[in-house]
Amino acid sequence: MKVRLLILSAIFMLQASSLAAQECTTPGQTPKTAFPVCGTNVFEQNNVPICSSHNLYVPGCNDGANYANKNPFFYKFTCFESGTLGFVITPNDLKDDYDWQLYDITGLDPDQIFTNRNIIVTGNWAGNPGPTGTSASGADFIQCASAQNGTEPRFAKMPQLVKGREYILLVSHYTNTQSGYKLSFGGGTASITDPKMPDMSAVTTSCDASKIYIKLNKKMKCKSIALDGSDFSISSGTPILSAVGVGCNNGFDTDSVVLTLSTPLPAGNYSVTIKTGSDNNTIIDNCDRGISVGRSLPFKVSILLPTPMDSMAAVTCAPQTLQLIFKKQIQCNTIASNGSNFKVTGPFPVNVVGAEGVCTNGSTSVINIKLAQPIVNEGTYRITLQPGSLGNSIIDECGMEVPLGSELTFDVKDTVSARFNTAISYGCKVDTLRFQHDGRNKVNQWSWDMDYAGNSTQQTAIGYFLNAGKKTIRLKVSNGFCSDSTIQVFDWDHTLKANFETINMLCPEDSAKFLDKSIGNIVKYNWDFNNGNTSNAKAPPAQKYPVTVYEKEYTIRQIVTNNMGCSDTAFQKLKVLKSCYLAVPTAFTPNGDGINDYLYPVNAFKANNMLFQVYNRAGQVIFSSRDWMQKWDGTYKGEPQDSGIFVWTLSYQHADTGEKHFLKGSSMLIR
């Protein structure tokens, strides 16, 4: 129920609430009993029973209105050609307010329209009266119930339907009267008219041939079936007592009709023919098209014989359930639940522990036989019908016992295992892994995935790995009947990598230390320090280098060898400085000639936490740096400073002694 106008009187509100509280029970007023409709018809509903059962979700409408399936009717249809859907709901009383919402229920329980918010296609809940529906110029949104002085759009833009999908249209009568409406389709490009003409598709009989079952080629109107059976005639002339549509008790359409004959038909060949019934029509579809008069289908009544065990569903690997399939229905109450009706024999023992039919209305065409253990050994096995604990064979729908001793054979192959063996050959650059499957139990299909080393379909696979670490190997095997797969992760560490740490600049008075960072199963070291000294130790002694009047660069070499005789080499450069005496020049000439162009603390290699600052004559800091390699070029804010004396300060902590220093001096800028 929607609440639109706040000026409604309390009496009217109470009356409306009382009416809406009634459950919807009339056929067509619930989603599951929706009317089937066709695009060629104008559907007339002359009376709308008062009822309501569910609140509804309306996308975009959070206006406080109580949306519900108030006084509803539902219509179902299928889209047979994609396109737009046009329709109009015209009230018999144009002062009545009708609303509607369209849902896509393909593959769903129709009642999901009350719970599934994702299946709403479009709708219109405008509060003003008059015709409503869809049109090419309609609103491209769902109009909510909030009042707009009667100006809100009553028509929505035609929705796009998709071929093969099923839809339900809810028509809700907000006005609390029982006055009806007309629903007509047209104007859109979609087709909801089934192009298939109505027809019979198959004819069968009951076991004793006293009933004839007619299968229709689609759903057709129940009300078009003449209950006296006069829509049909039998070639033998046997009188038909009645005709009943299957499922017509709670629906509007059916695809099956049961004819009851005055006497059973003897064995022979017959035909059933369509004719105009006592209701002046044949069987008609939802588009009011009837099956053609004179349309005939043959059928045969056979001598009543017991059904054998007809076939088995395909047996899979290691079956623990066997499935028997029968052409006739088997009475479920004749199947011993402990499986004693069936015996399975073969090259290895098999124990049956249960049997169960897939039963509907007390009968089944499928019986599942349960085994105590899966059959895992190769061989031909036999399943035989025997008297069960109920004292009988199983009995078909016609009351005939399936002959004892009936049997079927089936083949089973051995189960397989994907386990495999591995051999690893280590190399200095490449490792070779050989994977071998034993091929037991007639395995003839292999699929290897060797984690960056490629794939193979051979029984033996070889992978080449350039580096160690975790490697994942996957194998799938099959003998054409059974299959198995496995995953093995190999994790080995034989990587050999030479590496060491040292300083890259060395003061003349200092010694260089070397820290080994190599990885691998190392058994031998060889160091060459390029100063005339070598070492075979993992932790070699510190090294001194000659003092010279200029800087000199030395190349340090480390060679490591592992237990397989593989070697790797690492090199690093070491620059030995000519001096580490920290000093600030007394003058500099920033003229760009590459000589003495900057002012900075020279050789401040061991100055930690350094701060160097330059001041102008006014005492203003015009340069500041904590990196001794960052130098003052004689400018301030991009402007060259005039020649003259500039004061500087330098503070730092000595890296070796930890002693703190503060120096102050001046330097001449010369241009």
C-alpha positions in Angstrom: 0.0 0.0 0.0 1.4 3.4 -0.9 0.8 6.5 1.2 0.7 9.6 -1.1 -1.5 12.3 0.4 -1.1 13.4 4.0 -4.6 14.9 3.9 -6.3 11.5 3.8 -8.8 11.2 6.6 -8.2 8.8 9.5 -11.4 6.8 8.6 -10.2 6.3 5.0 -6.8 5.2 6.2 -8.2 2.6 8.6 -10.5 1.3 5.8 -7.7 1.0 3.4 -5.5 -0.8 5.9 -8.2 -3.3 6.6 -8.8 -4.0 3.0 -5.1 -4.3 2.1 -4.5 -6.8 4.9 -6.4 -9.6 3.2 -4.2 -12.4 1.7 -4.2 -12.8 -2.1 -5.6 -16.2 -3.0 -7.4 -15.6 -6.3 -5.5 -17.3 -9.2 -3.4 -14.6 -11.0 -2.9 -12.6 -7.9 0.4 -14.3 -6.9 3.6 -14.6 -8.9 3.4 -18.4 -9.1 -0.2 -18.3 -10.6 0.6 -15.4 -13.0 -1.6 -15.2 -16.2 0.3 -16.3 -19.3 -0.2 -13.5 -21.9 0.5 -13.0 -25.6 1.4 -9.9 -27.5 -1.5 -10.2 -29.8 -4.2 -10.1 -27.1 -5.9 -7.4 -25.1 -6.3 -8.8 -21.7 -9.4 -7.7 -19.8 -9.7 -7.9 -16.1 -13.2 -6.7 -15.1 -12.8 -7.3 -11.4 -9.9 -6.8 -9.0 -10.3 -8.6 -5.6 -9.0 -6.5 -2.7 -5.8 -8.0 -1.1 -2.1 -7.5 -0.3 0.7 -9.7 1.0 4.2 -8.2 0.6 6.0 -4.9 0.7 7.9 -4.1 -2.4 11.3 -2.5 -3.2 11.1 0.3 -5.7 14.6 1.5 -6.9 15.2 5.2 -6.2 12.0 5.7 -4.1 12.8 6.4 -0.5 9.8 8.8 0.0 8.2 6.9 2.9 5.4 5.4 0.7 4.5 1.9 1.6 5.0 0.2 -1.8 3.2 -3.2 -1.9 1.5 -5.7 -4.2 -1.8 -4.0 -3.4 -4.9 -5.5 -5.2 -2.5 -7.1 -7.7 -2.6 -9.3 -10.8 0.5 -10.8 -12.3 1.2 -11.6 -16.0 4.0 -13.8 -17.3 5.5 -13.9 -20.8 8.7 -14.9 -22.7 10.6 -12.6 -25.1 10.8 -14.4 -28.5 12.6 -11.5 -30.3 14.7 -8.8 -28.6 13.5 -5.3 -28.6 11.5 -2.7 -26.7 8.3 -3.5 -24.8 5.3 -1.3 -25.2 2.0 -1.7 -23.3 -0.9 0.3 -21.8 -3.0 -0.3 -18.7 -6.3 1.5 -19.2 -8.6 1.6 -16.1 -12.3 1.0 -16.6 -12.8 4.0 -14.3 -10.3 6.6 -15.4 -10.3 8.1 -11.9 -8.6 4.9 -10.6 -4.9 4.8 -9.9 -3.0 1.8 -11.3 0.8 1.1 -10.8 3.1 -1.5 -12.2 6.5 -3.0 -12.0 8.3 -5.4 -14.5 10.7 -8.2 -13.4 13.1 -10.5 -15.2 12.6 -13.9 -13.5 14.6 -16.1 -15.9 15.6 -19.3 -14.1 14.2 -18.0 -10.8 11.3 -18.8 -8.5 8.7 -16.2 -9.3 8.3 -15.3 -5.6 11.8 -13.8 -5.8 10.2 -10.6 -7.0 9.5 -9.9 -3.3 13.1 -10.4 -2.2 15.5 -10.0 -5.1 16.2 -6.4 -5.8 18.4 -7.2 -8.8 15.7 -8.4 -11.2 13.6 -5.2 -11.4 13.5 -3.9 -15.0 11.4 -0.8 -14.7 8.1 0.4 -13.3 5.8 3.4 -12.6 4.2 4.3 -9.2 2.8 7.7 -10.0 0.1 8.9 -7.6 -2.2 10.4 -10.3 -5.0 8.4 -11.9 -5.5 7.3 -15.6 -3.8 5.1 -18.1 -0.3 4.0 -17.4 2.4 1.8 -19.1 5.4 2.4 -21.4 5.9 4.5 -24.4 8.8 5.8 -26.6 8.6 9.2 -24.9 8.1 8.0 -21.4 10.3 8.8 -18.4 13.7 7.1 -18.3 13.3 6.4 -14.5 10.8 4.8 -12.2 8.3 7.4 -11.1 7.8 7.3 -7.3 4.6 7.7 -5.5 5.2 11.2 -4.0 2.5 13.7 -5.0 3.3 16.4 -7.6 -0.2 17.9 -8.0 -1.1 15.2 -10.5 1.7 16.1 -13.0 4.1 13.2 -12.5 4.6 11.1 -15.7 2.3 8.0 -15.9 4.4 6.3 -18.6 7.9 4.9 -18.4 10.3 4.6 -21.3 9.9 1.3 -23.1 12.4 -1.2 -21.6 14.7 -3.4 -23.6 13.7 -7.1 -23.5 16.2 -9.9 -24.3 15.3 -12.9 -26.5 14.8 -16.1 -24.5 14.3 -14.4 -21.1 11.2 -14.7 -19.0 9.4 -11.7 -17.4 6.6 -11.0 -14.9 4.5 -7.8 -14.9 2.9 -6.8 -11.7 -0.2 -4.6 -12.0 -1.1 -3.0 -8.7 -4.5 -1.3 -8.1 -3.9 1.5 -5.5 -7.5 2.6 -5.5 -9.6 0.6 -3.1 -12.3 -0.4 -5.6 -12.8 -3.6 -7.5 -13.1 -1.9 -10.8 -11.0 -3.5 -13.5 -8.8 -2.5 -16.5 -7.6 -3.5 -19.9 -4.0 -4.6 -20.6 -2.8 -4.2 -24.2 0.6 -4.7 -25.8 2.0 -2.9 -28.8 4.2 -0.1 -30.0 7.5 -1.8 -29.1 9.9 -3.8 -31.2 10.2 -6.9 -29.0 8.0 -9.9 -29.7 6.3 -11.7 -26.8 4.2 -13.8 -29.2 5.4 -17.4 -29.5 6.0 -18.0 -33.2 5.5 -21.8 -32.7 2.0 -22.8 -33.7 0.1 -25.1 -31.3 0.3 -28.8 -31.9 0.5 -32.3 -30.3 4.1 -33.6 -30.0 3.8 -37.1 -28.7 1.2 -39.8 -27.6 1.7 -42.6 -25.1 -0.6 -44.8 -23.1 -0.8 -46.2 -19.6 0.3 -49.7 -18.9 -3.2 -51.2 -19.4 -4.0 -48.7 -22.3 -7.0 -47.3 -20.5 -5.5 -43.9 -20.6 -3.8 -41.9 -23.3 -1.2 -39.3 -22.5 -0.9 -36.5 -25.0 2.1 -34.2 -24.9 1.6 -30.7 -26.4 4.4 -28.8 -28.0 4.1 -25.9 -25.6 1.9 -24.5 -22.8 -1.7 -24.1 -23.8 -4.9 -22.8 -22.1 -6.5 -25.2 -19.6 -9.9 -23.6 -20.2 -9.8 -24.6 -23.8 -9.8 -28.3 -22.9 -13.3 -29.8 -23.2 -13.6 -31.9 -20.0 -15.7 -34.5 -21.9 -12.7 -35.3 -24.2 -14.6 -34.1 -27.3 -11.5 -32.3 -28.6 -10.1 -35.7 -29.5 -11.1 -38.9 -31.3 -9.4 -42.4 -31.3 -9.1 -44.2 -34.6 -10.6 -47.4 -33.1 -13.7 -45.5 -32.3 -13.3 -46.2 -28.5 -15.3 -43.6 -26.6 -13.4 -41.0 -24.5 -14.9 -40.4 -21.1 -12.8 -37.4 -20.0 -9.9 -35.1 -20.7 -7.8 -33.4 -18.0 -4.9 -31.0 -18.3 -2.0 -31.9 -16.1 -1.4 -29.1 -13.5 -4.6 -27.2 -14.4 -5.8 -27.3 -10.8 -3.5 -24.5 -9.8 -2.5 -22.9 -13.1 -3.8 -21.4 -16.3 -1.9 -23.5 -18.8 -0.6 -27.0 -19.4 1.5 -28.9 -21.8 0.0 -32.4 -21.1 -3.5 -33.8 -21.4 -4.7 -37.2 -20.0 -7.6 -38.9 -21.8 -9.6 -41.6 -20.0 -11.1 -44.3 -22.3 -14.3 -46.2 -21.8 -12.4 -49.5 -22.3 -8.7 -50.4 -22.5 -7.3 -50.6 -26.0 -6.0 -54.0 -27.1 -2.5 -54.3 -28.6 -2.3 -52.7 -32.0 -1.6 -49.5 -34.0 -3.8 -46.4 -33.4 -4.0 -42.7 -33.9 -5.5 -39.8 -32.0 -7.0 -36.9 -34.0 -7.9 -33.3 -33.0 -11.5 -32.1 -33.6 -13.7 -29.2 -32.5 -14.9 -30.0 -29.0 -18.2 -29.4 -27.3 -16.8 -26.0 -26.2 -16.6 -25.0 -29.9 -12.8 -24.9 -30.1 -9.8 -27.2 -30.2 -6.9 -26.9 -27.7 -5.8 -23.2 -28.0 -2.5 -21.6 -27.0 -2.1 -18.3 -25.0 -2.4 -16.3 -28.2 -5.9 -17.9 -28.9 -4.5 -20.0 -31.8 -5.9 -23.6 -31.9 -4.5 -26.9 -32.9 -5.7 -27.5 -36.5 -8.8 -29.7 -36.8 -7.8 -33.1 -38.3 -4.2 -33.0 -36.9 -3.4 -36.6 -36.1 -0.6 -38.5 -34.4 0.0 -42.3 -34.4 0.7 -44.4 -31.3 1.1 -48.1 -30.6 -0.2 -50.3 -27.8 2.2 -53.2 -27.2 1.6 -56.5 -25.5 2.3 -56.0 -21.8 5.7 -57.4 -21.0 7.9 -57.0 -18.0 10.7 -54.5 -18.3 14.3 -55.8 -18.1 17.2 -54.0 -16.5 17.7 -51.7 -19.4 21.0 -49.8 -19.0 23.5 -48.3 -16.7 24.8 -44.8 -16.4 28.5 -44.5 -17.4 30.7 -45.9 -14.7 33.3 -43.5 -13.4 36.7 -44.2 -11.8 36.5 -45.9 -8.4 32.7 -46.1 -8.4 30.9 -46.4 -5.0 27.5 -45.9 -6.6 26.1 -47.7 -9.6 23.1 -46.2 -11.4 20.5 -48.4 -13.2 18.2 -46.8 -15.8 14.8 -48.3 -16.7 12.5 -47.4 -19.7 9.5 -47.9 -17.5 8.9 -46.4 -14.1 9.7 -48.7 -11.1 7.5 -48.7 -8.0 9.7 -47.3 -5.2 8.1 -49.3 -2.5 9.3 -52.5 -4.2 13.0 -51.6 -3.9 14.7 -53.0 -0.8 16.5 -50.1 0.8 19.4 -52.4 2.0 20.2 -53.2 -1.7 19.4 -56.9 -1.3 17.7 -56.9 -4.8 21.1 -56.6 -6.4 24.3 -58.7 -6.4 27.6 -57.5 -7.9 30.2 -60.0 -8.9 33.6 -59.7 -10.5 37.3 -60.5 -10.2 37.3 -58.8 -6.7 34.6 -58.9 -4.0 32.0 -56.2 -4.0 29.4 -55.6 -1.2 26.1 -53.9 -1.9 24.8 -52.0 1.1 21.9 -50.0 -0.2 19.6 -49.1 -3.1 17.4 -46.0 -3.6 15.2 -44.7 -6.3 15.0 -41.1 -7.5 11.3 -41.1 -6.6 8.5 -38.8 -7.7 5.0 -39.7 -6.8 6.1 -43.1 -5.7 7.9 -44.2 -8.8 11.3 -43.8 -10.5 13.2 -44.6 -13.6 16.6 -44.5 -11.9 17.9 -46.7 -9.1 21.2 -45.9 -7.3 23.0 -48.9 -5.9 25.4 -48.1 -3.0 28.5 -50.1 -2.5 30.4 -50.6 0.8 33.7 -49.6 -0.8 34.7 -48.1 -4.2 35.7 -50.5 -6.9 39.3 -49.8 -7.5 40.6 -52.9 -9.3 40.4 -53.5 -13.0 38.0 -56.0 -14.4 34.6 -56.8 -15.8 31.9 -56.8 -13.2 28.3 -58.0 -13.4 25.2 -56.7 -11.6 22.4 -59.3 -11.2 18.8 -58.9 -10.0 17.8 -61.3 -7.2 14.9 -61.6 -4.7 15.4 -58.9 -2.1 14.7 -58.9 1.6 11.1 -57.8 0.7 10.6 -61.2 -0.9 10.2 -60.0 -4.4 11.9 -58.6 -7.5 11.4 -55.0 -8.2 8.0 -54.2 -9.9 7.4 -51.7 -12.7 4.6 -49.2 -13.0 2.4 -51.8 -14.8 2.7 -54.2 -11.9 5.1 -56.5 -13.8 8.1 -57.9 -11.9 11.5 -57.3 -13.5 12.7 -60.8 -14.3 15.0 -62.3 -11.7 18.4 -63.0 -13.1 18.3 -59.9 -15.3 21.9 -58.7 -15.5 24.2 -56.0 -16.8 28.0 -56.0 -17.1 30.3 -53.0 -16.7 34.1 -52.5 -16.9 36.3 -50.8 -14.3 39.9 -49.9 -14.7 42.5 -49.6 -11.9 42.9 -46.3 -10.1 46.1 -44.5 -10.8 48.6 -42.5 -8.8 50.4 -39.4 -10.0 53.3 -39.8 -7.6 56.7 -39.6 -9.3 60.4 -39.9 -8.6 63.0 -37.1 -8.9 66.7 -37.1 -9.7 68.6 -33.8 -9.4 71.9 -33.1 -11.1 73.5 -29.9 -9.9 75.5 -27.7 -12.1 77.5 -24.5 -11.7 75.0 -22.5 -13.8 72.1 -24.9 -14.6 70.5 -27.6 -12.5 68.9 -30.6 -14.3 65.9 -32.2 -12.7 64.6 -35.5 -14.1 61.0 -36.5 -13.2 60.0 -40.1 -13.7 56.4 -41.6 -13.4 56.2 -45.4 -13.1 53.3 -45.7 -15.6 51.6 -48.3 -13.4 48.0 -49.4 -14.0 48.2 -48.6 -17.7 48.7 -44.9 -17.4 49.1 -43.5 -20.9 48.6 -39.8 -20.5 50.9 -37.4 -18.7 50.8 -33.7 -18.3 53.8 -32.0 -16.5 54.0 -28.4 -15.5 57.5 -27.6 -14.3 57.4 -24.1 -12.9 59.3 -21.8 -15.3 61.0 -24.8 -16.9 58.3 -25.7 -19.4 55.7 -28.5 -19.9 55.8 -32.0 -21.1 53.4 -34.8 -22.1 56.0 -37.6 -21.8 56.3 -40.3 -19.1 59.7 -38.8 -18.2 60.2 -35.0 -18.1 63.4 -33.1 -17.8 63.5 -29.5 -16.4 66.5 -27.1 -16.5 66.6 -24.6 -13.7 68.9 -21.6 -13.7 68.6 -20.8 -10.0 67.8 -22.6 -6.8 64.9 -22.0 -4.5 61.3 -23.3 -4.3 60.1 -25.1 -7.5 56.6 -26.3 -7.9 56.1 -29.4 -10.1 52.6 -30.5 -11.1 51.6 -33.8 -12.8 48.3 -35.1 -14.1 48.0 -38.7 -15.2 45.3 -40.8 -16.7 44.7 -44.3 -18.1 41.6 -43.1 -20.1 39.3 -44.0 -17.2 40.9 -43.0 -13.9 43.0 -39.9 -13.4 45.0 -38.4 -10.6 47.1 -35.3 -10.0 49.8 -34.2 -7.6 51.8 -31.2 -6.7 55.3 -31.4 -5.3 57.4 -28.4 -4.1 61.2 -28.7 -4.2 63.3 -26.4 -2.1 67.0 -26.6 -2.4 69.7 -24.0 -1.8 73.0 -24.4 -3.8 73.2 -20.8 -5.1 76.7 -19.6 -5.2 77.2 -15.8 -5.1 80.4 -14.0 -4.2 79.9 -10.7 -2.3 81.6 -8.6 0.3 81.4 -5.3 2.1 84.1 -2.6 2.5 84.4 1.1 2.5 84.8 2.9 -0.8 87.2 5.6 0.4 90.1 5.2 2.8 92.1 7.8 4.7 95.9 7.2 4.3 96.4 6.5 8.0 93.5 4.0 8.2 93.1 0.3 7.5 90.4 -1.2 5.3 88.2 -4.0 6.7 86.4 -6.6 4.6 83.2 -8.4 5.6 82.2 -11.5 3.6 78.6 -11.5 2.4 78.8 -14.5 0.0 76.1 -17.1 -0.1 76.3 -20.8 -0.9 77.9 -24.0 0.4 81.4 -22.3 0.3 84.5 -24.4 1.1 87.2 -22.1 -0.3 88.0 -18.3 -0.3 90.6 -16.4 -2.3 91.1 -12.6 -1.7 93.4 -10.3 -3.7 93.6 -6.8 -2.1 95.7 -5.3 -4.9 98.3 -4.1 -2.4 100.5 -7.1 -2.7 98.6 -9.1 -0.1 96.2 -12.1 -0.5 94.2 -14.2 1.9 92.3 -17.6 2.0 90.3 -16.7 5.1 86.6 -16.1 5.3 87.3 -13.1 7.5 90.6 -11.7 6.1 92.8 -9.3 8.1 92.5 -5.5 7.7 94.6 -4.0 5.0 96.9 -0.9 4.8 97.6 0.9 1.6 100.7 3.1 0.7 100.5 6.8 1.4 100.9 8.9 -1.8 100.7 12.5 -2.8 97.7 11.8 -4.9 94.5 9.7 -4.7 94.8 6.1 -6.0 92.0 3.5 -6.7 92.5 -0.2 -6.0 90.4 -3.1 -7.2 89.6 -5.7 -4.6 88.8 -9.2 -5.8 87.1 -12.1 -4.0 86.7 -15.6 -5.4 84.5 -18.2 -3.6 84.3 -21.9 -4.4 81.6 -24.4 -3.3 81.6 -28.1 -2.5 80.9 -29.0 -6.2 84.0 -27.1 -7.4 81.9 -24.1 -8.8 83.3 -20.6 -8.4 82.1 -17.1 -8.4 83.9 -13.8 -8.3 83.1 -10.3 -6.9 85.0 -7.0 -7.4 84.9 -3.7 -5.6 86.7 -0.4 -6.0 88.6 1.2 -3.0 89.9 4.8 -3.3 92.8 5.7 -1.0 92.8 9.4 -0.4 95.9 11.6 -0.4 94.8 13.3 2.9 91.9 13.3 5.4 93.1 16.5 7.1 90.0 18.7 7.4 90.5 22.3 6.4 88.5 25.3 5.1 90.3 27.3 2.3 91.3 30.9 3.3 90.3 32.1 -0.2 88.4 30.9 -3.3 87.8 32.2 -6.8 84.4 31.3 -8.2 85.2 32.1 -11.9 84.3 28.7 -13.4 87.9 27.7 -14.4 87.7 24.5 -12.4 90.3 25.6 -9.9 89.4 26.6 -6.4 85.8 27.6 -7.5 84.1 26.7 -4.2 84.2 27.2 -0.5 83.7 24.1 1.7 85.4 21.9 4.4 87.9 19.9 2.4 88.5 16.3 3.3 85.7 16.1 5.8 85.5 12.3 5.4 85.4 11.7 9.2 83.1 14.6 10.1 79.8 13.3 11.4 76.8 15.5 12.2 78.5 18.3 10.3 77.1 21.8 9.9 79.0 24.3 7.7 77.6 27.9 7.5 78.7 31.1 5.7 77.8 34.6 6.9 77.8 38.0 5.1 79.0 41.2 6.7 75.5 41.8 8.2 75.8 38.5 10.1 73.1 36.8 7.8 73.5 33.1 7.0 73.8 33.0 3.2 74.9 29.3 2.9 74.3 26.3 5.1 75.0 22.6 4.5 75.3 19.3 6.4 77.0 17.6 3.5 80.6 18.5 3.0 80.4 17.7 -0.7 77.8 20.4 -1.0 79.8 23.5 -1.7 79.2 27.3 -1.7 79.6 28.9 -5.2 79.8 32.5 -4.0 76.1 33.4 -4.7 73.1 34.2 -2.5 69.6 33.6 -3.8 71.2 33.3 -7.3 73.0 36.6 -7.1 76.9 36.6 -7.2 78.3 38.2 -4.0 80.9 40.9 -4.2 84.6 40.2 -3.4 85.4 40.4 0.3 85.8 38.6 3.5 83.1 36.1 4.6 82.9 34.5 8.0 82.2 30.8 8.3 81.5 28.3 11.2 82.0 24.5 11.2 80.7 22.0 13.8 81.2 18.2 13.6 81.9 15.0 15.6 85.0 13.0 14.7 84.0 9.6 13.4 87.0 7.8 15.1 87.3 9.5 18.4 83.7 10.8 18.9 85.2 14.1 19.9 83.1 17.2 19.1 84.6 20.2 17.3 83.5 23.8 16.6 85.6 25.9 14.3 85.2 29.5 13.2 87.1 31.4 10.5 87.0 33.6 7.5 87.7 33.3 3.8 88.3 35.8 1.0 86.1 35.7 -2.0 88.1 36.9 -5.0 86.6 37.9 -8.3 
